[in-house]
């Protein structure tokens, strides 16, 4: 009787709750991304409100600092994340990230009672550090725990973060980190929990895979800056990732997110600026949900090229609208154009240069150089975001908004050319084949 009830039926029943534990952990650690999204778009409705607020006076120059300090902080956060993830672990790094984001929203909430612009600056910079850490730590943690088979912004953001903080008490540490630190017993315990409180023997194969990956990582861990720039494959990977980062930022995405509402205030659209910004945010979310399906069908390279073409047309159309408006040409029949162009831009960005630049970073670098390569590319990306967001208002004031949008449009054309001629087509290739390709060899050159 006992023999019939134990061997097969219990493992199957026990494995099912593993999905609950796994999804719970993934949900808990991804909650900060809600706050990060609010941080990135906070300036869009807030800058116009601050310009007319009675308790503070914010001019265009100060507004550009409010919009861009987040990106400057994210540059620092991307660098710090590399140190924290390996020294204190994934879970503690994510806890630090949540605390940073809570602190940033607390600063912004206190800015009005204190009537201080510098408190806003501080809050934005701290939120940037939290954003940089989140972009590095959350995808890494989720990838490591995954089964191989398988308006009121301040209030809302703070609530989500406090929920995340509470849930973290039940969130396990990454088994990869524990194995790396020699804490194998703890790794087994956490892995059993993530797979549904299964017996240790059921996770033996997965544990061996993790241990093997850590051994390979230790053997290959020669990742220094000199290795990054002196090795042909690593240098080409760095140039590809930094090039894509450059075009991602110079496509104008952070300008669109940070200044969406001020941009639409200048149009004659019957739709309110806040309503336009909400539409863009909704489109961004819905498009992001479809991205994995489209990527699996078309691959990185074709989607990036298509994204660049559509973004160029959308930015060009926005520039045309503002050119006609500045030169007193009739735009009464074109009120639909800014929102339509911005929506088209967001859709194409979310299907291409938004997520895929980060995905390319994940597969271009070899394991021995991945940490320093990804950290360097990410810091470069956020620093460019800072420059674009900070000086957009200066360019708009000096040359006109239309010139800035046409500049972004031209950059998207160059992004298409860069993707076509420089980015290798890695669809369906293994890591070794990608490295061969970066070294100038054909992917099947070693095939026998």
MARBANU-496305 format. One record per residue (C-alpha): residue number from 0; residue in one letter; x, y, z. Coordinates in steps of 0.2 Angstrom, whole numbers, plus 5000, padded with zeros to 4 digits. Example, Ala and Ser with C-alpha at 12.3 -4.5 7.8 and 13.67 -1.06 7.14 Angstrom:
BEGIN
+-----+---------+------+------+------+
: num : residuo :    x :    y :    z :
+-----+---------+------+------+------+
:   0 :       a : 5062 : 4978 : 5039 :
:   1 :       s : 5068 : 4995 : 5036 :
+-----+---------+------+------+------+
***
This chain:
BEGIN
+-----+---------+------+------+------+
: num : residuo :    x :    y :    z :
+-----+---------+------+------+------+
:   0 :       x : 5000 : 5000 : 5000 :
:   1 :       x : 5014 : 5012 : 5005 :
:   2 :       x : 5024 : 5008 : 4989 :
:   3 :       x : 5009 : 5013 : 4978 :
:   4 :       x : 5006 : 5030 : 4986 :
:   5 :       x : 5024 : 5036 : 4987 :
:   6 :       x : 5035 : 5034 : 4971 :
:   7 :       x : 5027 : 5044 : 4957 :
:   8 :       x : 5011 : 5053 : 4964 :
:   9 :       x : 5019 : 5063 : 4977 :
:  10 :       x : 5033 : 5071 : 4967 :
:  11 :       x : 5020 : 5077 : 4954 :
:  12 :       x : 5009 : 5085 : 4967 :
:  13 :       x : 5024 : 5092 : 4976 :
:  14 :       x : 5031 : 5100 : 4961 :
:  15 :       x : 5015 : 5110 : 4957 :
:  16 :       x : 5016 : 5122 : 4972 :
:  17 :       x : 5034 : 5126 : 4966 :
:  18 :       x : 5027 : 5137 : 4953 :
:  19 :       x : 5018 : 5147 : 4967 :
:  20 :       x : 5034 : 5149 : 4976 :
:  21 :       x : 5044 : 5154 : 4960 :
:  22 :       x : 5031 : 5166 : 4954 :
:  23 :       x : 5029 : 5173 : 4971 :
:  24 :       x : 5048 : 5177 : 4972 :
:  25 :       x : 5048 : 5184 : 4954 :
:  26 :       x : 5033 : 5195 : 4958 :
:  27 :       x : 5040 : 5202 : 4974 :
:  28 :       x : 5057 : 5207 : 4966 :
:  29 :       x : 5049 : 5214 : 4950 :
:  30 :       x : 5037 : 5226 : 4960 :
:  31 :       x : 5051 : 5239 : 4961 :
:  32 :       x : 5049 : 5241 : 4942 :
:  33 :       x : 5032 : 5249 : 4944 :
:  34 :       x : 5041 : 5262 : 4954 :
:  35 :       x : 5055 : 5264 : 4942 :
:  36 :       x : 5042 : 5267 : 4928 :
:  37 :       x : 5034 : 5280 : 4938 :
:  38 :       x : 5051 : 5288 : 4941 :
:  39 :       x : 5055 : 5289 : 4923 :
:  40 :       x : 5039 : 5297 : 4918 :
:  41 :       x : 5036 : 5308 : 4934 :
:  42 :       x : 5043 : 5323 : 4926 :
:  43 :       x : 5030 : 5323 : 4912 :
:  44 :       x : 5015 : 5328 : 4922 :
:  45 :       x : 5025 : 5336 : 4936 :
:  46 :       x : 5036 : 5349 : 4927 :
:  47 :       x : 5021 : 5359 : 4920 :
:  48 :       x : 5013 : 5359 : 4937 :
:  49 :       x : 5029 : 5365 : 4945 :
:  50 :       x : 5030 : 5379 : 4933 :
:  51 :       x : 5014 : 5386 : 4939 :
:  52 :       x : 5015 : 5381 : 4957 :
:  53 :       x : 5014 : 5394 : 4970 :
:  54 :       x : 5026 : 5386 : 4982 :
:  55 :       x : 5041 : 5385 : 4970 :
:  56 :       x : 5047 : 5393 : 4954 :
:  57 :       x : 5055 : 5381 : 4941 :
:  58 :       x : 5062 : 5388 : 4925 :
:  59 :       x : 5067 : 5378 : 4910 :
:  60 :       x : 5085 : 5376 : 4915 :
:  61 :       x : 5080 : 5369 : 4933 :
:  62 :       x : 5067 : 5358 : 4924 :
:  63 :       x : 5081 : 5350 : 4913 :
:  64 :       x : 5090 : 5346 : 4929 :
:  65 :       x : 5075 : 5338 : 4937 :
:  66 :       x : 5072 : 5328 : 4922 :
:  67 :       x : 5090 : 5322 : 4919 :
:  68 :       x : 5097 : 5319 : 4937 :
:  69 :       x : 5088 : 5302 : 4937 :
:  70 :       x : 5099 : 5297 : 4922 :
:  71 :       x : 5115 : 5303 : 4931 :
:  72 :       x : 5111 : 5293 : 4946 :
:  73 :       x : 5107 : 5278 : 4936 :
:  74 :       x : 5124 : 5279 : 4929 :
:  75 :       x : 5131 : 5278 : 4947 :
:  76 :       x : 5118 : 5264 : 4951 :
:  77 :       x : 5123 : 5253 : 4936 :
:  78 :       x : 5141 : 5254 : 4942 :
:  79 :       x : 5137 : 5251 : 4961 :
:  80 :       x : 5126 : 5236 : 4956 :
:  81 :       x : 5140 : 5226 : 4950 :
:  82 :       x : 5149 : 5228 : 4967 :
:  83 :       x : 5134 : 5224 : 4977 :
:  84 :       x : 5128 : 5209 : 4968 :
:  85 :       x : 5144 : 5199 : 4971 :
:  86 :       x : 5148 : 5206 : 4988 :
:  87 :       x : 5131 : 5206 : 4998 :
:  88 :       x : 5121 : 5195 : 4986 :
:  89 :       x : 5106 : 5197 : 4975 :
:  90 :       x : 5092 : 5198 : 4989 :
:  91 :       x : 5101 : 5211 : 4999 :
:  92 :       x : 5105 : 5221 : 4984 :
:  93 :       x : 5087 : 5221 : 4979 :
:  94 :       x : 5082 : 5226 : 4997 :
:  95 :       x : 5095 : 5241 : 4996 :
:  96 :       x : 5086 : 5245 : 4979 :
:  97 :       x : 5069 : 5246 : 4987 :
:  98 :       x : 5075 : 5257 : 5002 :
:  99 :       x : 5083 : 5269 : 4989 :
: 100 :       x : 5067 : 5270 : 4979 :
: 101 :       x : 5057 : 5273 : 4995 :
: 102 :       x : 5069 : 5286 : 5001 :
: 103 :       x : 5068 : 5295 : 4984 :
: 104 :       x : 5049 : 5296 : 4984 :
: 105 :       x : 5050 : 5302 : 5002 :
: 106 :       x : 5062 : 5316 : 4997 :
: 107 :       x : 5049 : 5321 : 4983 :
: 108 :       x : 5035 : 5321 : 4995 :
: 109 :       x : 5044 : 5332 : 5007 :
: 110 :       x : 5050 : 5344 : 4994 :
: 111 :       x : 5033 : 5354 : 4995 :
: 112 :       x : 5033 : 5356 : 5014 :
: 113 :       x : 5051 : 5361 : 5014 :
: 114 :       x : 5049 : 5372 : 4999 :
: 115 :       x : 5066 : 5366 : 4992 :
: 116 :       x : 5071 : 5363 : 4974 :
: 117 :       x : 5087 : 5355 : 4981 :
: 118 :       x : 5076 : 5341 : 4990 :
: 119 :       x : 5068 : 5338 : 4973 :
: 120 :       x : 5086 : 5336 : 4965 :
: 121 :       x : 5091 : 5324 : 4979 :
: 122 :       x : 5076 : 5314 : 4977 :
: 123 :       x : 5078 : 5312 : 4958 :
: 124 :       x : 5096 : 5308 : 4960 :
: 125 :       x : 5093 : 5294 : 4973 :
: 126 :       x : 5079 : 5288 : 4962 :
: 127 :       x : 5091 : 5286 : 4948 :
: 128 :       x : 5103 : 5276 : 4958 :
: 129 :       x : 5089 : 5265 : 4962 :
: 130 :       x : 5084 : 5264 : 4944 :
: 131 :       x : 5101 : 5259 : 4939 :
: 132 :       x : 5102 : 5245 : 4952 :
: 133 :       x : 5085 : 5239 : 4947 :
: 134 :       x : 5089 : 5237 : 4929 :
: 135 :       x : 5105 : 5226 : 4934 :
: 136 :       x : 5099 : 5216 : 4949 :
: 137 :       x : 5081 : 5212 : 4945 :
: 138 :       x : 5083 : 5203 : 4928 :
: 139 :       x : 5099 : 5194 : 4935 :
: 140 :       x : 5089 : 5188 : 4950 :
: 141 :       x : 5074 : 5182 : 4940 :
: 142 :       x : 5085 : 5173 : 4927 :
: 143 :       x : 5094 : 5164 : 4941 :
: 144 :       x : 5079 : 5158 : 4951 :
: 145 :       x : 5069 : 5153 : 4935 :
: 146 :       x : 5066 : 5135 : 4932 :
: 147 :       x : 5076 : 5129 : 4917 :
: 148 :       x : 5060 : 5121 : 4910 :
: 149 :       x : 5049 : 5132 : 4912 :
: 150 :       x : 4990 : 5300 : 4943 :
: 151 :       x : 4995 : 5300 : 4962 :
: 152 :       x : 5012 : 5293 : 4957 :
: 153 :       x : 5021 : 5296 : 4974 :
: 154 :       x : 5007 : 5287 : 4984 :
: 155 :       x : 5005 : 5273 : 4971 :
: 156 :       x : 5024 : 5270 : 4969 :
: 157 :       x : 5027 : 5271 : 4988 :
: 158 :       x : 5013 : 5258 : 4991 :
: 159 :       x : 5020 : 5246 : 4979 :
: 160 :       x : 5038 : 5248 : 4986 :
: 161 :       x : 5031 : 5245 : 5004 :
: 162 :       x : 5022 : 5229 : 4998 :
: 163 :       x : 5038 : 5223 : 4990 :
: 164 :       x : 5048 : 5227 : 5006 :
: 165 :       x : 5035 : 5216 : 5016 :
: 166 :       x : 5036 : 5202 : 5003 :
: 167 :       x : 5055 : 5202 : 5003 :
: 168 :       x : 5054 : 5193 : 5020 :
: 169 :       x : 5048 : 5178 : 5011 :
: 170 :       x : 5059 : 5179 : 4996 :
: 171 :       x : 5074 : 5167 : 4995 :
: 172 :       x : 5092 : 5172 : 4990 :
: 173 :       x : 5098 : 5167 : 4973 :
: 174 :       x : 5104 : 5149 : 4973 :
: 175 :       x : 5118 : 5154 : 4961 :
: 176 :       x : 5125 : 5167 : 4973 :
: 177 :       x : 5124 : 5154 : 4988 :
: 178 :       x : 5134 : 5141 : 4977 :
: 179 :       x : 5146 : 5154 : 4972 :
: 180 :       x : 5150 : 5158 : 4990 :
: 181 :       x : 5151 : 5140 : 4995 :
: 182 :       x : 5135 : 5140 : 5005 :
: 183 :       x : 5129 : 5124 : 4996 :
: 184 :       x : 5117 : 5118 : 5010 :
: 185 :       x : 5108 : 5135 : 5010 :
: 186 :       x : 5107 : 5134 : 4991 :
: 187 :       x : 5099 : 5117 : 4991 :
: 188 :       x : 5086 : 5123 : 5004 :
: 189 :       x : 5082 : 5138 : 4994 :
: 190 :       x : 5081 : 5128 : 4978 :
: 191 :       x : 5069 : 5115 : 4986 :
: 192 :       x : 5058 : 5130 : 4991 :
: 193 :       x : 5058 : 5138 : 4974 :
: 194 :       x : 5053 : 5121 : 4966 :
: 195 :       x : 5039 : 5118 : 4978 :
: 196 :       x : 5047 : 5111 : 4994 :
: 197 :       x : 5052 : 5096 : 4985 :
: 198 :       x : 5064 : 5083 : 4992 :
: 199 :       x : 5083 : 5087 : 4988 :
: 200 :       x : 5085 : 5073 : 4977 :
: 201 :       x : 5073 : 5081 : 4964 :
: 202 :       x : 5084 : 5096 : 4962 :
: 203 :       x : 5101 : 5086 : 4960 :
: 204 :       x : 5102 : 5089 : 4941 :
: 205 :       x : 5099 : 5108 : 4943 :
: 206 :       x : 5111 : 5110 : 4957 :
: 207 :       x : 5124 : 5101 : 4947 :
: 208 :       x : 5121 : 5113 : 4933 :
: 209 :       x : 5123 : 5128 : 4944 :
: 210 :       x : 5139 : 5121 : 4952 :
: 211 :       x : 5146 : 5118 : 4934 :
: 212 :       x : 5142 : 5135 : 4929 :
: 213 :       x : 5150 : 5143 : 4944 :
: 214 :       x : 5166 : 5132 : 4941 :
: 215 :       x : 5167 : 5138 : 4923 :
: 216 :       x : 5164 : 5156 : 4929 :
: 217 :       x : 5179 : 5154 : 4941 :
: 218 :       x : 5190 : 5147 : 4928 :
: 219 :       x : 5186 : 5160 : 4915 :
: 220 :       x : 5185 : 5175 : 4927 :
: 221 :       x : 5199 : 5186 : 4920 :
: 222 :       x : 5187 : 5200 : 4916 :
: 223 :       x : 5197 : 5216 : 4917 :
: 224 :       x : 5196 : 5232 : 4907 :
: 225 :       x : 5211 : 5226 : 4897 :
: 226 :       x : 5203 : 5210 : 4893 :
: 227 :       x : 5188 : 5220 : 4887 :
: 228 :       x : 5197 : 5231 : 4875 :
: 229 :       x : 5212 : 5220 : 4869 :
: 230 :       x : 5203 : 5205 : 4864 :
: 231 :       x : 5195 : 5206 : 4846 :
: 232 :       x : 5179 : 5198 : 4850 :
: 233 :       x : 5176 : 5207 : 4867 :
: 234 :       x : 5181 : 5224 : 4859 :
: 235 :       x : 5168 : 5221 : 4845 :
: 236 :       x : 5155 : 5216 : 4857 :
: 237 :       x : 5158 : 5232 : 4867 :
: 238 :       x : 5157 : 5242 : 4851 :
: 239 :       x : 5141 : 5234 : 4846 :
: 240 :       x : 5133 : 5236 : 4863 :
: 241 :       x : 5139 : 5254 : 4865 :
: 242 :       x : 5134 : 5258 : 4847 :
: 243 :       x : 5116 : 5252 : 4850 :
: 244 :       x : 5115 : 5261 : 4867 :
: 245 :       x : 5120 : 5277 : 4858 :
: 246 :       x : 5106 : 5275 : 4845 :
: 247 :       x : 5094 : 5269 : 4858 :
: 248 :       x : 5096 : 5285 : 4868 :
: 249 :       x : 5098 : 5297 : 4853 :
: 250 :       x : 5081 : 5290 : 4846 :
: 251 :       x : 5074 : 5302 : 4859 :
: 252 :       x : 5065 : 5290 : 4870 :
: 253 :       x : 5069 : 5298 : 4887 :
: 254 :       x : 5064 : 5315 : 4880 :
: 255 :       x : 5047 : 5307 : 4875 :
: 256 :       x : 5044 : 5300 : 4892 :
: 257 :       x : 5051 : 5315 : 4902 :
: 258 :       x : 5043 : 5329 : 4892 :
: 259 :       x : 5028 : 5321 : 4884 :
: 260 :       x : 5015 : 5332 : 4893 :
: 261 :       x : 5025 : 5348 : 4890 :
: 262 :       x : 5026 : 5343 : 4872 :
: 263 :       x : 5008 : 5340 : 4870 :
: 264 :       x : 5004 : 5357 : 4879 :
: 265 :       x : 5012 : 5365 : 4864 :
: 266 :       x : 5000 : 5357 : 4851 :
: 267 :       x : 4982 : 5361 : 4846 :
: 268 :       x : 4976 : 5344 : 4849 :
: 269 :       x : 4959 : 5343 : 4857 :
: 270 :       x : 4965 : 5329 : 4869 :
: 271 :       x : 4972 : 5336 : 4885 :
: 272 :       x : 4991 : 5334 : 4888 :
: 273 :       x : 4989 : 5322 : 4903 :
: 274 :       x : 4977 : 5312 : 4892 :
: 275 :       x : 4990 : 5310 : 4878 :
: 276 :       x : 5003 : 5305 : 4890 :
: 277 :       x : 4991 : 5292 : 4898 :
: 278 :       x : 4988 : 5285 : 4880 :
: 279 :       x : 5007 : 5284 : 4877 :
: 280 :       x : 5010 : 5275 : 4893 :
: 281 :       x : 4995 : 5262 : 4890 :
: 282 :       x : 5002 : 5259 : 4872 :
: 283 :       x : 5019 : 5256 : 4879 :
: 284 :       x : 5013 : 5243 : 4892 :
: 285 :       x : 5002 : 5234 : 4879 :
: 286 :       x : 5016 : 5234 : 4866 :
: 287 :       x : 5029 : 5227 : 4879 :
: 288 :       x : 5017 : 5212 : 4882 :
: 289 :       x : 5018 : 5207 : 4863 :
: 290 :       x : 5037 : 5210 : 4862 :
: 291 :       x : 5042 : 5192 : 4866 :
: 292 :       x : 5031 : 5184 : 4853 :
: 293 :       x : 5037 : 5196 : 4839 :
: 294 :       x : 5055 : 5193 : 4844 :
: 295 :       x : 5054 : 5174 : 4843 :
: 296 :       x : 5047 : 5176 : 4826 :
: 297 :       x : 5058 : 5189 : 4818 :
: 298 :       x : 5074 : 5189 : 4828 :
: 299 :       x : 5084 : 5204 : 4835 :
: 300 :       x : 5092 : 5211 : 4819 :
: 301 :       x : 5076 : 5213 : 4808 :
: 302 :       x : 5066 : 5220 : 4822 :
: 303 :       x : 5080 : 5233 : 4826 :
: 304 :       x : 5080 : 5238 : 4808 :
: 305 :       x : 5062 : 5240 : 4807 :
: 306 :       x : 5061 : 5249 : 4823 :
: 307 :       x : 5074 : 5262 : 4817 :
: 308 :       x : 5064 : 5265 : 4801 :
: 309 :       x : 5047 : 5268 : 4810 :
: 310 :       x : 5055 : 5279 : 4824 :
: 311 :       x : 5064 : 5289 : 4811 :
: 312 :       x : 5047 : 5293 : 4802 :
: 313 :       x : 5038 : 5296 : 4818 :
: 314 :       x : 5051 : 5309 : 4824 :
: 315 :       x : 5052 : 5317 : 4807 :
: 316 :       x : 5033 : 5319 : 4808 :
: 317 :       x : 5034 : 5327 : 4825 :
: 318 :       x : 5047 : 5339 : 4819 :
: 319 :       x : 5036 : 5343 : 4804 :
: 320 :       x : 5022 : 5348 : 4815 :
: 321 :       x : 5032 : 5359 : 4826 :
: 322 :       x : 5041 : 5367 : 4811 :
: 323 :       x : 5024 : 5372 : 4804 :
: 324 :       x : 5018 : 5378 : 4820 :
: 325 :       x : 5033 : 5389 : 4824 :
: 326 :       x : 5033 : 5397 : 4807 :
: 327 :       x : 5014 : 5401 : 4809 :
: 328 :       x : 5008 : 5389 : 4796 :
: 329 :       x : 4991 : 5381 : 4798 :
: 330 :       x : 4991 : 5366 : 4809 :
: 331 :       x : 4973 : 5366 : 4814 :
: 332 :       x : 4970 : 5351 : 4803 :
: 333 :       x : 4985 : 5342 : 4811 :
: 334 :       x : 4980 : 5341 : 4829 :
: 335 :       x : 4980 : 5322 : 4828 :
: 336 :       x : 4998 : 5321 : 4821 :
: 337 :       x : 5008 : 5323 : 4837 :
: 338 :       x : 4999 : 5310 : 4847 :
: 339 :       x : 4998 : 5298 : 4832 :
: 340 :       x : 5017 : 5300 : 4829 :
: 341 :       x : 5022 : 5298 : 4847 :
: 342 :       x : 5011 : 5283 : 4849 :
: 343 :       x : 5019 : 5275 : 4833 :
: 344 :       x : 5036 : 5280 : 4840 :
: 345 :       x : 5032 : 5271 : 4856 :
: 346 :       x : 5026 : 5255 : 4848 :
: 347 :       x : 5041 : 5254 : 4837 :
: 348 :       x : 5053 : 5258 : 4851 :
: 349 :       x : 5045 : 5244 : 4863 :
: 350 :       x : 5046 : 5231 : 4849 :
: 351 :       x : 5064 : 5235 : 4845 :
: 352 :       x : 5077 : 5247 : 4852 :
: 353 :       x : 5069 : 5247 : 4869 :
: 354 :       x : 5071 : 5229 : 4875 :
: 355 :       x : 5082 : 5222 : 4862 :
: 356 :       x : 5097 : 5233 : 4866 :
: 357 :       x : 5098 : 5225 : 4883 :
: 358 :       x : 5095 : 5208 : 4876 :
: 359 :       x : 5109 : 5210 : 4864 :
: 360 :       x : 5120 : 5215 : 4879 :
: 361 :       x : 5115 : 5199 : 4887 :
: 362 :       x : 5121 : 5188 : 4873 :
: 363 :       x : 5136 : 5197 : 4865 :
: 364 :       x : 5149 : 5196 : 4879 :
: 365 :       x : 5157 : 5180 : 4884 :
: 366 :       x : 5155 : 5173 : 4902 :
: 367 :       x : 5173 : 5179 : 4907 :
: 368 :       x : 5169 : 5197 : 4902 :
: 369 :       x : 5150 : 5198 : 4904 :
: 370 :       x : 5150 : 5207 : 4921 :
: 371 :       x : 5162 : 5221 : 4916 :
: 372 :       x : 5156 : 5222 : 4899 :
: 373 :       x : 5138 : 5224 : 4904 :
: 374 :       x : 5142 : 5236 : 4917 :
: 375 :       x : 5152 : 5247 : 4905 :
: 376 :       x : 5139 : 5247 : 4892 :
: 377 :       x : 5125 : 5251 : 4905 :
: 378 :       x : 5134 : 5265 : 4912 :
: 379 :       x : 5137 : 5272 : 4895 :
: 380 :       x : 5119 : 5270 : 4891 :
: 381 :       x : 5113 : 5280 : 4906 :
: 382 :       x : 5126 : 5293 : 4904 :
: 383 :       x : 5120 : 5296 : 4887 :
: 384 :       x : 5102 : 5297 : 4893 :
: 385 :       x : 5108 : 5310 : 4906 :
: 386 :       x : 5115 : 5321 : 4892 :
: 387 :       x : 5100 : 5319 : 4880 :
: 388 :       x : 5087 : 5323 : 4894 :
: 389 :       x : 5098 : 5337 : 4901 :
: 390 :       x : 5101 : 5347 : 4885 :
: 391 :       x : 5085 : 5344 : 4876 :
: 392 :       x : 5077 : 5360 : 4882 :
: 393 :       x : 5093 : 5369 : 4878 :
: 394 :       x : 5093 : 5362 : 4860 :
: 395 :       x : 5074 : 5366 : 4859 :
: 396 :       x : 5076 : 5384 : 4865 :
: 397 :       x : 5091 : 5387 : 4853 :
: 398 :       x : 5086 : 5378 : 4837 :
: 399 :       x : 5067 : 5375 : 4840 :
: 400 :       x : 5058 : 5359 : 4845 :
: 401 :       x : 5057 : 5354 : 4827 :
: 402 :       x : 5076 : 5354 : 4825 :
: 403 :       x : 5078 : 5342 : 4840 :
: 404 :       x : 5065 : 5330 : 4833 :
: 405 :       x : 5073 : 5330 : 4816 :
: 406 :       x : 5090 : 5327 : 4824 :
: 407 :       x : 5083 : 5311 : 4833 :
: 408 :       x : 5075 : 5306 : 4816 :
: 409 :       x : 5092 : 5307 : 4808 :
: 410 :       x : 5100 : 5297 : 4822 :
: 411 :       x : 5087 : 5283 : 4819 :
: 412 :       x : 5092 : 5283 : 4801 :
: 413 :       x : 5110 : 5280 : 4806 :
: 414 :       x : 5104 : 5267 : 4819 :
: 415 :       x : 5096 : 5257 : 4804 :
: 416 :       x : 5113 : 5258 : 4795 :
: 417 :       x : 5123 : 5253 : 4810 :
: 418 :       x : 5111 : 5238 : 4813 :
: 419 :       x : 5112 : 5232 : 4795 :
: 420 :       x : 5131 : 5233 : 4793 :
: 421 :       x : 5138 : 5231 : 4811 :
: 422 :       x : 5126 : 5220 : 4821 :
: 423 :       x : 5129 : 5202 : 4818 :
: 424 :       x : 5114 : 5191 : 4815 :
: 425 :       x : 5114 : 5179 : 4830 :
: 426 :       x : 5097 : 5171 : 4829 :
: 427 :       x : 5098 : 5153 : 4832 :
: 428 :       x : 5117 : 5153 : 4837 :
: 429 :       x : 5125 : 5146 : 4852 :
: 430 :       x : 5136 : 5157 : 4863 :
: 431 :       x : 5152 : 5149 : 4856 :
: 432 :       x : 5145 : 5152 : 4838 :
: 433 :       x : 5142 : 5170 : 4843 :
: 434 :       x : 5160 : 5172 : 4849 :
: 435 :       x : 5166 : 5164 : 4833 :
: 436 :       x : 5156 : 5177 : 4823 :
: 437 :       x : 5163 : 5191 : 4833 :
: 438 :       x : 5181 : 5185 : 4829 :
: 439 :       x : 5177 : 5185 : 4811 :
: 440 :       x : 5174 : 5167 : 4809 :
: 441 :       x : 5159 : 5159 : 4801 :
: 442 :       x : 5148 : 5151 : 4814 :
: 443 :       x : 5149 : 5134 : 4807 :
: 444 :       x : 5168 : 5135 : 4803 :
: 445 :       x : 5172 : 5122 : 4817 :
: 446 :       x : 5158 : 5111 : 4812 :
: 447 :       x : 5164 : 5094 : 4806 :
+-----+---------+------+------+------+
***
